[in-house]
C-alpha cells in the first residue's frame, strides 16, 4: 500500500510539473514587440537631437576602473558614430577621474571605436570637456552664488540636508 501511494504522489507531481507556467502579470514579454507605437519614429528623432546637442561619453559608459566599454557605452558610441557620419561633430569625454593614464587610454578606446565604425579620425574627434547642452542661465547662477557663496568641497554640509532659513530683520 505504501508503494502504491508513493507511485501515485510521484506521478501526480510529474504531471503537475510538466504543465506550462502561467503568464506573468508583472513583467512585459521579452524580445520584439508585436505592436509598436506610432510615436516610435518621433522618439528616435528626439533621441538623436538630444545626442547631437550633448555628444558626451562619460565614466558610466566604461567598466569601473577599466578602459573597456560596457554595453551602454557600445550602444552610445554606435549611435554617435552614425550621427557623426551624417552630421560631423566632436565627442566630449566628461570624466571625474584624475588618473591621466586611464583618461588617455579611455579617449584612445573611443577614437579607435569610431575609426572602426568608419569615422575619419585624422581630425580631433574626442575632447575632454563637460557635457554639452543648454546649461544654467547666468541669472540663476548669480542668485545661487549670492545665496550660497562659492562652492567649497571641504565645507561641512548642514545637517539633514535642509536649506538654511533666515529671519527678516
C-alpha positions as MATLAB code, in Angstrom:
seq = 'XXXXXXXXXXXXXXXXXXXXXXXXXXXXXXXXXXXXXXXXXXXXXXXXXXXXXXXXXXXXXXXXXXXXXXXXXXXXXXXXXXXXXXXXXXXXXXXXXXXXXXXXXXXXXXXXXXXXXXXXXXXXXXXXXXXXXXXXXXXXXXXXXXXXXXXXXXXXXXXXXXXXXXXXX';
ca = [
       0.000    0.000    0.000;
       2.827    2.335    0.864;
       4.492    1.834   -2.564;
       1.250    2.495   -4.389;
       0.819    5.777   -2.528;
       4.407    6.833   -3.324;
       3.921    5.993   -7.024;
       0.666    7.978   -7.146;
       2.320   11.008   -5.484;
       5.329   10.869   -7.854;
       3.141   10.530  -10.963;
       0.874   13.374   -9.870;
       3.874   15.646   -9.154;
       5.336   14.854  -12.571;
       2.013   15.617  -14.230;
       1.758   18.950  -12.426;
       5.409   19.822  -13.128;
       5.069   19.252  -16.881;
       2.432   21.945  -17.349;
       3.350   25.280  -18.907;
       3.829   28.043  -16.373;
       1.127   30.678  -16.199;
       1.694   34.040  -17.842;
       3.384   36.648  -15.700;
       1.328   39.676  -14.883;
       4.180   41.823  -13.587;
       6.657   41.717  -16.495;
       6.423   42.526  -20.180;
       7.357   39.863  -22.702;
      10.951   39.881  -23.854;
      12.000   40.212  -27.468;
      10.483   42.153  -30.343;
       7.122   43.755  -29.658;
       4.307   42.777  -31.973;
       2.713   46.199  -31.826;
       4.840   49.331  -31.933;
       3.733   52.826  -31.140;
       3.133   55.326  -33.897;
       5.395   57.664  -31.919;
       8.413   55.358  -32.204;
       9.848   57.290  -35.179;
       9.346   60.620  -33.419;
      11.081   59.280  -30.324;
      14.076   58.195  -32.418;
      14.388   61.737  -33.835;
      14.083   63.242  -30.356;
      16.806   60.951  -29.047;
      19.069   61.781  -31.980;
      18.557   65.517  -31.424;
      19.418   65.128  -27.747;
      22.558   63.164  -28.632;
      23.582   65.798  -31.183;
      23.152   68.540  -28.566;
      25.053   66.595  -25.917;
      27.654   64.464  -27.815;
      29.004   63.158  -24.492;
      30.598   59.935  -23.332;
      31.334   59.674  -19.623;
      32.573   57.262  -16.962;
      29.244   55.407  -16.866;
      29.929   54.119  -20.390;
      33.016   52.188  -19.209;
      33.551   49.338  -16.790;
      34.656   50.810  -13.446;
      38.421   51.435  -13.209;
      38.981   49.929  -16.675;
      39.286   51.016  -20.285;
      36.648   48.568  -21.550;
      33.331   49.905  -22.808;
      30.246   48.416  -21.203;
      27.091   47.612  -23.199;
      25.699   51.098  -22.630;
      28.933   52.603  -23.978;
      28.870   50.372  -27.057;
      25.269   51.351  -27.817;
      26.027   55.040  -27.275;
      29.119   55.015  -29.487;
      27.268   53.102  -32.214;
      24.577   55.782  -32.334;
      27.064   58.659  -32.010;
      29.157   57.183  -34.834;
      26.078   57.069  -37.046;
      25.237   60.684  -36.219;
      28.848   61.817  -36.708;
      28.902   60.107  -40.085;
      25.833   62.119  -41.124;
      26.402   65.458  -39.381;
      30.002   65.553  -38.117;
      30.831   66.853  -34.668;
      33.158   66.189  -31.781;
      32.507   63.901  -28.828;
      33.047   65.330  -25.369;
      34.580   62.912  -22.863;
      33.340   64.030  -19.458;
      35.112   62.325  -16.571;
      35.596   62.694  -12.853;
      38.807   60.669  -12.983;
      42.167   62.128  -12.029;
      44.371   59.313  -13.344;
      45.753   60.825  -16.539;
      46.855   57.434  -17.891;
      43.352   55.948  -17.558;
      41.784   59.055  -19.106;
      44.156   58.923  -22.093;
      43.517   55.212  -22.600;
      39.730   55.704  -22.469;
      39.933   58.509  -25.032;
      42.044   56.195  -27.192;
      39.360   53.481  -26.914;
      36.697   55.957  -28.059;
      38.821   57.115  -31.019;
      39.623   53.519  -32.026;
      35.954   52.556  -31.822;
      34.975   55.494  -34.030;
      37.719   54.600  -36.524;
      36.394   51.036  -36.720;
      32.914   52.470  -37.354;
      34.274   54.369  -40.369;
      34.601   57.856  -38.874;
      37.522   59.959  -40.084;
      39.751   60.290  -37.011;
      42.514   62.348  -38.629;
      40.934   65.415  -37.040;
      40.228   65.693  -33.318;
      37.002   63.726  -32.769;
      37.203   63.443  -28.959;
      37.975   66.187  -26.463;
      37.970   66.061  -22.694;
      35.224   68.518  -21.822;
      31.987   68.920  -19.899;
      28.791   67.642  -21.445;
      27.024   69.908  -23.893;
      23.583   71.297  -23.697;
      21.911   74.496  -22.684;
      23.328   74.763  -19.190;
      22.125   77.084  -16.453;
      21.033   80.671  -17.100;
      23.539   83.222  -15.792;
      20.898   84.978  -13.645;
      20.178   81.718  -11.818;
      23.884   81.050  -11.278;
      24.357   84.572   -9.889;
      21.457   84.140   -7.445;
      22.819   80.791   -6.256;
      26.293   82.254   -5.759;
      24.879   85.211   -3.824;
      22.892   82.922   -1.553;
      25.336   80.026   -1.155;
      28.717   81.576   -1.918;
      31.465   79.839   -3.856;
      31.448   76.040   -3.751;
      33.926   74.598   -1.295;
      34.120   70.776   -1.289;
      35.713   70.741    2.164;
      32.932   72.834    3.703;
      30.705   70.950    6.151;
      27.161   70.445    4.912;
      24.167   71.405    7.027;
      22.614   68.519    8.975;
      19.652   66.735    7.419;
      20.054   68.340    4.012;
      17.613   71.117    4.817;
      18.065   74.610    3.481;
      19.190   77.320    5.840;
      16.377   79.591    6.941;
      16.799   83.268    7.555;
      14.620   85.590    9.530;
      13.523   89.016    8.349;
      15.083   91.963   10.163;
];
